[in-house]
C-alpha cells in the first residue's frame, strides 16, 4: 500500500472514520443475476486487487501489503436478495444504510456487491461497497465499466476459469517482506517531508515524534500532540486547524443514513454559466446554502461554513490506487443572494486549489501520511477525529456517462453514491448521468438529527440557484 492507503487501513477500525465507498444503483427491471455474476467473475480474473486481501507489515512502522486470497469465495462477495412486497425506495435506502455500516472482514478482499429484487414498480437495484484502499472515486468508476454496458442486450464476456486464476496467483512466489529498521522508517519519513517542501526542522520533529510513539507507547499521546504542532501551518492542504463548525452538529456516531437528490444537469450548467461558475461551483454552493438554511430553520445563524472538496491527480484509465488530495475551505456566510454566494464559493475554492497546486499537494499529502503511518492506530484516530471535528460536510464530484447504461439487461435509472463521512456530519457526492446530477447524501443521523429536512434544504437550494439564473 501507499502511505496514504496505509493510513486509511490503519483507521478502518474506527467507525467514525472508516473509509468506505458505495453506490446504490436503481434499474428499470430485475438484474439478470447469472449474467451479472459472469461479468463480475471476468472482472475479478482481470483485476488482481479484487481477489487480494491485506497482510500487515512485518513491523509496526511498515505499511500493509496486498497478497492473493487463497480462499477467495465469489459467493461471499456477490449476494442476491429480494425486498418483501414491492419495497419502497425509502425501505431500500434504509437497508443499504445498514449494509454500509457493516465492517469488512479483514481476512478477505475488501468489496461486496448485492443484487436487490422486489423494488417498487418492478424495478431492481445494485448496491456496491468497496474499501477506499482499493481505489478512489474515479478508479471505482473505471471498475464499474467492467459490469456496465452501452446496450441492453450486450454480449456476455468470456467465461473465465476463475479458480485456476486464483490458484495460479496463490502459487506464484512472492517477494519476502523484509522488516525495515526503525532508523529506515524514520529516514523515509524525513525524506517524504523534505520532498513535500516542509522545513527540515518539521521533518525531523514529525518523524522523530512518530518514531518515539512506536518505541514508547506511554509517550504516544504527548508525541501525537507534538506531531500536530510540528506540522500545523505547513501542511496547508490538510488544514490542521479543527476549530469552528456547526454548533448544532457537534455529536458523532457510527450510524449512517442515506438520502438522494436528483437535479437536471442542463439547469445546473445554465445556472453556472449565468452566475459565473462551473457545474461544480453550483453543486458546492447548493450544499453551502442548504447548510445555512437548515440552521436557520433550527434558529441558528452561522458565521462560517467549513467544508472539503477533492482535487484529483489521477492520470490514465487504471482502476486501483488513490490519487487525490482533500482540500478544506472555511467560508464566511453573511446574508447573500444565490449568485453572490456562488461567487464567494467559486473564489474560495479556486484560491485553495491554486495554493495546493503551487505547493505540489500530492507530495505534501503523501508526506503527511508517511509520518502519520508510524503512529499507533489509536493515536492516529484521535488526531484524525480532532482535525475533522470542525468540518461541516465533505463533497465529491464525479463525471459519469452522458448516455444510458445497462447492468446485465437492466437500464440504469439513477444512482446515489455513498462517499465516506470521515468523521464529518455528512458527505454529498454527485455523479452526472444521462442528463442529471445524481447526488448521494450520506448522513450521520446523530450529528444531523433530521436528514430528510437536510435533503429538502438541498432540493430548495438548487431550485433557488437555477431560478436565480433566469
Wavefront OBJ file of the C-alpha trace (Angstrom):
o trace
v 0.000 0.000 0.000
v 0.984 3.585 -0.475
v 1.448 5.679 2.661
v -1.966 7.311 2.142
v -3.687 3.932 1.751
v -1.836 2.573 4.770
v -3.285 5.394 6.870
v -6.768 4.607 5.506
v -6.318 0.987 6.504
v -4.992 1.883 9.928
v -8.090 3.906 10.828
v -10.529 1.294 9.477
v -11.414 0.038 12.951
v -12.675 3.489 13.938
v -16.385 3.563 12.951
v -16.363 7.377 12.775
v -13.548 7.417 10.234
v -13.993 4.135 8.347
v -13.095 4.904 4.689
v -15.762 3.017 2.738
v -17.269 3.982 -0.624
v -20.512 2.678 -2.030
v -23.088 3.117 -4.776
v -26.788 2.320 -4.866
v -27.931 1.996 -8.480
v -31.628 1.656 -9.333
v -32.546 -0.076 -12.607
v -35.770 -0.434 -14.579
v -36.165 -4.195 -14.052
v -34.548 -7.003 -12.044
v -30.901 -7.637 -12.881
v -30.061 -10.924 -14.591
v -28.056 -12.392 -11.733
v -26.393 -15.134 -13.809
v -25.192 -12.642 -16.412
v -24.030 -10.196 -13.746
v -22.170 -12.969 -11.965
v -20.381 -13.810 -15.195
v -19.341 -10.185 -15.634
v -18.056 -9.989 -12.077
v -16.125 -13.260 -12.493
v -14.427 -11.785 -15.530
v -13.602 -8.563 -13.678
v -12.169 -10.476 -10.707
v -9.971 -12.525 -13.024
v -8.779 -9.369 -14.783
v -8.233 -7.118 -11.739
v -5.934 -8.681 -9.159
v -6.924 -6.264 -6.385
v -10.424 -7.795 -6.287
v -9.004 -11.160 -5.258
v -6.377 -9.897 -2.847
v -6.537 -9.357 0.902
v -4.497 -7.203 3.242
v -1.497 -8.563 5.126
v 0.034 -6.416 7.904
v 3.599 -5.236 7.517
v 6.344 -7.140 9.376
v 6.990 -4.217 11.739
v 4.591 -1.624 13.223
v 6.066 1.092 11.017
v 5.864 -0.964 7.799
v 2.820 -0.452 5.526
v 0.461 -3.385 4.869
v 0.657 -5.155 1.534
v -1.779 -6.885 -0.798
v -1.483 -10.665 -1.155
v -3.612 -13.221 -3.057
v -6.561 -14.624 -1.112
v -6.042 -18.368 -1.423
v -9.559 -18.998 -0.094
v -11.339 -16.499 -2.335
v -15.087 -17.208 -2.477
v -17.092 -15.268 -5.051
v -20.360 -16.197 -3.321
v -19.247 -14.291 -0.226
v -18.693 -11.088 -2.179
v -21.641 -11.341 -4.580
v -25.076 -11.683 -2.984
v -28.678 -11.683 -4.181
v -31.654 -10.651 -2.023
v -35.254 -9.534 -2.502
v -37.330 -6.935 -0.700
v -40.694 -8.047 0.658
v -43.841 -6.979 -1.197
v -42.538 -4.338 -3.599
v -40.265 -2.442 -1.246
v -40.235 1.347 -1.440
v -37.187 3.499 -2.155
v -37.199 4.544 1.496
v -37.011 0.895 2.602
v -34.253 0.213 0.069
v -32.199 3.179 1.278
v -32.639 2.157 4.921
v -31.429 -1.358 4.109
v -28.442 -0.019 2.182
v -27.595 2.265 5.113
v -27.369 -0.765 7.413
v -25.255 -2.706 4.903
v -22.929 0.264 4.594
v -22.363 0.295 8.367
v -21.177 -3.336 8.444
v -17.358 -3.502 8.588
v -15.412 -5.604 6.121
v -13.846 -8.908 7.127
v -10.114 -8.017 7.129
v -9.221 -11.599 6.195
v -10.986 -11.261 2.819
v -10.873 -8.910 -0.190
v -12.497 -5.605 0.717
v -15.567 -5.393 -1.524
v -19.140 -6.610 -1.858
v -21.948 -6.457 -4.450
v -25.617 -7.049 -3.576
v -28.290 -7.531 -6.253
v -31.705 -6.447 -4.948
v -35.018 -7.596 -6.447
v -38.514 -6.530 -5.488
v -38.097 -2.752 -5.662
v -41.312 -0.779 -6.196
v -42.884 -0.657 -9.670
v -40.994 -3.729 -10.852
v -37.540 -2.163 -10.521
v -34.302 -3.694 -9.322
v -31.156 -2.340 -7.696
v -27.468 -2.997 -7.191
v -25.503 -1.988 -4.095
v -21.708 -1.850 -4.456
v -19.446 -1.363 -1.453
v -15.647 -1.108 -1.505
v -12.927 -0.098 0.927
v -11.237 3.134 -0.131
v -7.810 1.475 -0.035
v -8.799 -0.331 -3.244
v -9.282 2.846 -5.241
v -10.511 6.427 -5.276
v -13.798 7.568 -6.815
v -12.552 7.883 -10.386
v -10.895 4.484 -10.181
v -14.157 2.981 -8.953
v -15.927 4.498 -11.964
v -13.425 2.665 -14.139
v -14.277 -0.514 -12.234
v -18.000 -0.036 -12.955
v -17.192 -0.132 -16.663
v -16.420 -3.826 -16.182
v -20.050 -4.621 -15.356
v -21.991 -1.856 -17.148
v -22.954 -1.968 -20.823
v -23.919 0.522 -23.519
v -26.879 -1.581 -24.666
v -29.471 -3.797 -23.040
v -28.525 -6.964 -24.954
v -24.740 -6.621 -24.893
v -22.898 -9.931 -25.403
v -21.526 -11.570 -22.258
v -17.800 -11.631 -21.527
v -15.789 -14.852 -21.902
v -16.415 -17.440 -19.203
v -13.116 -17.461 -17.312
v -11.740 -20.309 -15.143
v -11.605 -18.165 -12.005
v -10.442 -20.981 -9.715
v -7.452 -21.562 -11.993
v -6.609 -17.855 -11.989
v -6.734 -17.760 -8.183
v -4.658 -20.933 -7.840
v -2.018 -19.589 -10.221
v -1.766 -16.305 -8.327
v -1.518 -18.100 -4.979
v 1.213 -20.409 -6.295
v 3.361 -17.606 -7.680
v 6.379 -16.919 -5.472
v 6.067 -13.665 -3.576
v 8.959 -11.468 -2.657
v 9.578 -11.803 1.083
v 8.577 -8.768 3.106
v 11.699 -7.779 4.972
v 11.014 -5.770 8.118
v 12.660 -2.362 7.967
v 14.625 -0.969 10.827
v 13.251 1.922 12.848
v 16.046 4.088 11.510
v 14.967 3.257 7.952
v 11.354 4.160 8.754
v 12.332 7.482 10.299
v 14.661 8.292 7.392
v 11.818 7.555 4.967
v 9.511 9.888 6.835
v 12.173 12.602 6.778
v 12.633 12.156 3.039
v 8.946 12.471 2.186
v 8.553 15.538 4.372
v 11.555 17.171 2.690
v 10.093 16.325 -0.724
v 6.841 17.914 0.416
v 8.677 21.175 0.897
v 8.358 21.262 4.680
v 11.213 22.834 6.681
v 13.935 20.468 7.839
v 13.047 21.031 11.480
v 9.465 19.998 10.805
v 10.634 16.831 9.033
v 12.908 15.917 11.928
v 10.381 16.637 14.659
v 7.489 14.968 12.847
v 9.416 11.801 12.039
v 11.146 11.741 15.399
v 7.977 12.115 17.458
v 6.197 9.464 15.405
v 9.081 7.100 15.943
v 9.089 7.742 19.691
v 5.376 6.918 19.767
v 6.205 3.496 18.339
v 9.069 2.862 20.733
v 7.463 4.303 23.862
v 3.664 3.815 23.934
v 3.398 5.805 27.189
v 4.651 8.817 25.324
v 2.234 8.291 22.413
v -0.359 10.854 23.487
v 2.217 13.590 24.004
v 4.022 12.675 20.806
v 0.785 12.901 18.846
v 0.190 16.423 20.093
v 3.753 17.433 19.282
v 3.424 15.931 15.818
v 0.326 18.023 15.120
v 2.064 21.134 16.460
v 5.107 20.450 14.312
v 3.046 20.077 11.149
v 0.480 22.830 11.831
v 0.663 25.552 9.244
v 2.956 23.626 6.907
v 0.516 21.032 5.598
v -1.798 23.741 4.308
v -3.874 21.454 2.116
v -4.999 19.413 5.117
v -5.833 22.487 7.235
v -4.999 21.029 10.621
v -6.943 23.745 12.457
v -10.003 21.882 13.732
v -11.738 24.978 15.148
v -15.163 26.127 14.072
v -18.006 24.104 12.672
v -21.729 23.925 13.241
v -22.931 24.412 16.837
v -25.791 22.003 16.045
v -23.676 19.208 14.599
v -21.211 18.503 17.402
v -22.099 14.862 18.115
v -20.744 11.976 16.045
v -21.609 8.288 15.733
v -21.101 5.153 13.671
v -24.669 5.399 12.311
v -25.315 6.235 8.659
v -28.458 7.303 6.820
v -28.826 7.584 3.032
v -30.916 10.152 1.185
v -30.766 11.021 -2.507
v -31.212 14.166 -4.584
v -31.565 14.422 -8.360
v -31.456 17.646 -10.389
v -31.375 18.272 -14.164
v -27.796 18.679 -15.379
v -28.723 21.208 -18.085
v -30.316 23.506 -15.499
v -27.176 23.331 -13.349
v -24.961 24.058 -16.360
v -27.113 27.044 -17.308
v -27.046 28.313 -13.733
v -23.274 28.077 -13.642
v -22.890 29.904 -16.953
v -25.320 32.672 -15.959
v -23.949 33.175 -12.443
v -20.267 32.967 -13.337
v -19.270 29.471 -12.203
v -18.904 25.826 -13.180
v -21.171 22.853 -12.551
v -19.040 22.020 -9.520
v -19.367 25.594 -8.217
v -23.158 25.314 -8.392
v -23.047 21.859 -6.784
v -20.980 23.019 -3.790
v -22.851 26.323 -3.464
v -26.119 24.433 -3.215
v -24.682 22.380 -0.369
v -23.450 25.514 1.452
v -26.807 27.256 1.046
v -28.623 24.153 2.272
v -26.483 24.037 5.419
v -27.215 27.712 6.105
v -30.952 27.174 5.515
v -31.039 24.085 7.752
v -29.511 26.061 10.612
v -31.891 28.964 10.087
v -34.811 26.528 10.347
v -33.400 25.489 13.705
v -32.939 29.055 14.943
v -29.152 29.195 14.476
v -27.265 31.734 12.375
v -23.920 30.530 11.061
v -20.955 32.847 10.635
v -18.836 30.375 8.686
v -19.228 27.027 6.969
v -16.302 24.659 6.757
v -16.322 22.005 4.028
v -13.979 19.874 1.963
v -13.699 19.092 -1.722
v -11.429 16.751 -3.644
v -8.702 17.545 -6.183
v -7.793 14.547 -8.319
v -4.263 13.816 -9.531
v -5.240 10.594 -11.313
v -3.839 10.063 -14.785
v -4.763 7.305 -17.194
v -7.620 4.818 -17.082
v -6.499 2.456 -14.329
v -8.819 1.008 -11.700
v -6.801 0.745 -8.491
v -4.928 3.238 -6.356
v -5.706 6.569 -4.727
v -4.615 9.784 -6.423
v -6.396 12.694 -4.785
v -5.991 15.488 -2.265
v -8.766 16.534 0.140
v -8.934 20.321 0.419
v -10.714 22.230 3.177
v -12.361 25.626 2.885
v -13.547 27.899 5.663
v -16.164 30.167 4.104
v -17.824 33.184 5.782
v -21.579 33.051 5.138
v -23.083 36.508 5.722
v -26.545 37.059 4.193
v -26.182 36.797 0.419
v -28.168 36.153 -2.727
v -27.673 32.797 -4.509
v -25.466 34.483 -7.123
v -23.351 36.280 -4.508
v -22.877 33.055 -2.578
v -21.807 31.198 -5.726
v -19.110 33.778 -6.470
v -17.852 33.508 -2.886
v -17.731 29.705 -3.082
v -16.088 29.773 -6.509
v -13.360 32.193 -5.451
v -12.688 30.425 -2.144
v -12.263 27.037 -3.815
v -10.135 28.494 -6.610
v -7.841 30.141 -4.070
v -7.391 26.918 -2.117
v -6.918 24.857 -5.286
v -4.223 27.214 -6.544
v -2.460 27.097 -3.190
v -2.460 23.310 -3.266
v -1.160 23.081 -6.819
v 1.543 25.656 -6.076
v 2.722 23.645 -3.074
v 2.742 20.340 -5.008
v -0.002 18.923 -2.826
v 0.377 15.335 -3.980
v 3.800 15.150 -2.347
v 2.594 17.054 0.709
v -0.295 14.699 1.397
v 1.936 11.683 0.912
v 4.489 13.237 3.203
v 1.985 13.727 5.985
v 0.733 10.157 5.516
v 4.310 8.883 5.545
v 4.779 10.335 9.014
v 1.278 9.508 10.259
v 1.504 5.820 9.421
v 4.225 5.460 12.061
v 1.732 6.293 14.809
v -0.305 3.675 16.687
v -3.823 3.303 15.265
v -5.484 4.631 18.421
v -3.395 7.817 18.384
v -3.823 8.268 14.634
v -7.600 8.012 15.060
v -7.507 10.564 17.878
v -5.603 13.023 15.703
v -7.910 12.462 12.736
v -11.036 12.894 14.872
v -9.766 16.151 16.310
v -8.978 17.564 12.872
v -12.386 16.793 11.325
v -14.406 17.857 14.361
v -14.986 21.328 12.920
v -15.732 20.269 9.329
v -19.423 20.571 8.449
v -19.504 18.354 5.363
v -17.464 16.710 2.613
v -18.134 16.858 -1.129
v -17.015 14.991 -4.214
v -17.973 15.424 -7.862
v -17.591 12.622 -10.420
v -18.213 12.769 -14.144
v -20.328 9.849 -15.322
v -21.822 8.734 -18.619
v -23.932 11.220 -20.635
v -25.886 8.335 -22.214
v -27.994 5.448 -20.825
v -26.140 2.489 -19.298
v -27.249 -1.061 -18.551
v -26.410 -3.665 -15.920
v -26.986 -7.252 -17.062
v -30.008 -6.360 -19.184
v -31.499 -3.685 -16.890
v -31.335 0.021 -17.716
v -29.795 2.290 -15.085
v -32.366 4.876 -13.953
v -30.422 6.754 -11.280
v -27.863 6.218 -8.556
v -26.709 7.506 -5.193
v -23.020 7.441 -4.325
v -22.114 6.886 -0.674
v -18.901 8.786 -0.030
v -17.098 8.281 3.292
v -18.006 10.754 6.035
v -14.531 10.501 7.580
v -15.852 11.996 10.823
v -17.929 14.794 9.250
v -21.711 15.235 9.702
v -22.467 14.355 6.076
v -20.964 13.585 2.691
v -22.562 14.807 -0.519
v -21.220 13.100 -3.633
v -22.611 13.719 -7.102
v -22.176 11.909 -10.391
v -23.515 13.103 -13.715
v -25.564 10.560 -15.633
v -27.772 10.774 -18.724
v -28.769 14.423 -18.297
v -28.953 14.540 -14.490
v -26.814 15.108 -11.437
v -27.402 12.167 -9.104
v -26.421 13.000 -5.529
v -25.914 10.630 -2.652
v -26.451 12.320 0.710
v -24.883 10.100 3.375
v -25.573 11.486 6.840
v -24.551 10.744 10.399
v -28.084 10.954 11.913
v -26.702 11.604 15.378
v -24.889 14.702 14.085
v -27.705 15.817 11.748
v -30.893 14.831 13.512
v -33.203 15.470 10.523
v -31.581 14.034 7.354
v -34.838 14.310 5.426
v -35.055 18.007 6.258
v -31.482 18.487 5.048
v -32.446 16.781 1.774
v -35.349 19.214 1.372
v -32.986 22.133 2.029
v -30.701 20.823 -0.731
v -33.551 20.499 -3.212
v -34.718 24.044 -2.426
v -31.162 25.419 -2.646
v -30.612 24.028 -6.154
v -34.028 25.309 -7.175
v -33.094 28.792 -5.933
v -29.822 28.723 -7.881
v -31.471 27.671 -11.141
v -34.206 30.301 -10.749
v -31.612 32.985 -9.989
v -30.007 32.210 -13.335
v -33.224 33.187 -15.077
l 1 2 3 4 5 6 7 8 9 10 11 12 13 14 15 16 17 18 19 20 21 22 23 24 25 26 27 28 29 30 31 32 33 34 35 36 37 38 39 40 41 42 43 44 45 46 47 48 49 50 51 52 53 54 55 56 57 58 59 60 61 62 63 64 65 66 67 68 69 70 71 72 73 74 75 76 77 78 79 80 81 82 83 84 85 86 87 88 89 90 91 92 93 94 95 96 97 98 99 100 101 102 103 104 105 106 107 108 109 110 111 112 113 114 115 116 117 118 119 120 121 122 123 124 125 126 127 128 129 130 131 132 133 134 135 136 137 138 139 140 141 142 143 144 145 146 147 148 149 150 151 152 153 154 155 156 157 158 159 160 161 162 163 164 165 166 167 168 169 170 171 172 173 174 175 176 177 178 179 180 181 182 183 184 185 186 187 188 189 190 191 192 193 194 195 196 197 198 199 200 201 202 203 204 205 206 207 208 209 210 211 212 213 214 215 216 217 218 219 220 221 222 223 224 225 226 227 228 229 230 231 232 233 234 235 236 237 238 239 240 241 242 243 244 245 246 247 248 249 250 251 252 253 254 255 256 257 258 259 260 261 262 263 264 265 266 267 268 269 270 271 272 273 274 275 276 277 278 279 280 281 282 283 284 285 286 287 288 289 290 291 292 293 294 295 296 297 298 299 300 301 302 303 304 305 306 307 308 309 310 311 312 313 314 315 316 317 318 319 320 321 322 323 324 325 326 327 328 329 330 331 332 333 334 335 336 337 338 339 340 341 342 343 344 345 346 347 348 349 350 351 352 353 354 355 356 357 358 359 360 361 362 363 364 365 366 367 368 369 370 371 372 373 374 375 376 377 378 379 380 381 382 383 384 385 386 387 388 389 390 391 392 393 394 395 396 397 398 399 400 401 402 403 404 405 406 407 408 409 410 411 412 413 414 415 416 417 418 419 420 421 422 423 424 425 426 427 428 429 430 431 432 433 434 435 436 437 438 439 440 441 442 443 444 445 446 447 448 449 450 451 452 453 454 455 456 457 458 459 460 461 462 463 464 465 466 467 468 469 470
